[in-house]
Amino acid sequence: MKALKKIWNVLTTVLVVLMVICAAFLMGSRLLGYKCYTVISGSMEPQYKVGDLIYVKAVDVNTIKEGDVITFVLNEDLVVATHRVVSVDGEHQRFYTKGDANDIADSEPVHFKNVIGIPRFSIPKLGYVSDFIQHPPGMYITIGIGILLILAVFLPDLLRKQKDDVPDGEACAVRAELDSVSEENQRLRAEMERLRRETFSAPDAPKESEAPAAPRACDEAPPSTAPRASDEAPVSTSPCASDEAPASVPAAPRACACVTDDAESAREGKPS
């Protein structure tokens, strides 16, 4: 990833440098007094070839002499041409010109007022680029590409700088929130792991259909408290005999079932 980023940075930098150089040659030259023209015919070959970009500097027409190459307005349609001067008519202020690759001279002389200047230097094939970016749709495409390249080169640095300029308090708050979320995730993960262990390690619950275990045969039954049939009903212990028979009461334990002779005599109504 770092290698790709490095390659991208180098590529965009090279493209931006090329565009700056082209803009300097096309636009910056005008600040120095040059005018740029693209060669569209081979009349001046081999000195100037088709597609070359020539830089013309304005001069005093009185300094132009035979053998100089001049750039001038050719006709009323404002067609610009670059040919060599073959003769000078100072009296009528006319230049007679001819292309190096042409067999005959130009049919019409060039008036002094129509002279633009003298070519000082040229750049091969740059004229194609000049024509493309100076006329639609090449002009719009060039502007769009320039904006994209500028954004690609400088926008990442601006975003990185903006990120670095975040206040420390806000950065700490964001970091604390991220730490809190991380801790919560760890807690939930631990809780899920605990539930998973409990689910897979819990013993089997007893089935509802199973009856409780019966007592063992060796267990002793609790002693019975019911009175036996042979036990006699207790007698009244009141000192005074009642006319009515005493109401029966629950049988007392066997140890109290026996009565004395005096009690028997009292039941029969006999004095003791």
Buried (B, 14 or more C-beta within 10 A) or exposed (E): EEEEEEEEEEEBEEBBEEBEEBEEBBEEBEEEEBBBBBBBBBBBBEBBBBBBBBBBBEBEBEEBEEEBBBBBBBEEEEEBBBBBBEEBEEEEBBBBBBBBEBEEBBEEBBBBEBBBBBBEEBBEEBBEBBBEBEEEEBEEEBEEEBEEBEEBBEEBEEEEEEEEEEEEEEEEEEEEEEEEEEEEEEEEEEEEEEEEEEEEEEEEEEEEEEEEEEEEEEEEEEEEEEBEEEEEEBBBEEEEEEEEEBEEEEBEEEEEBEBEEEBEEBBEEEEE
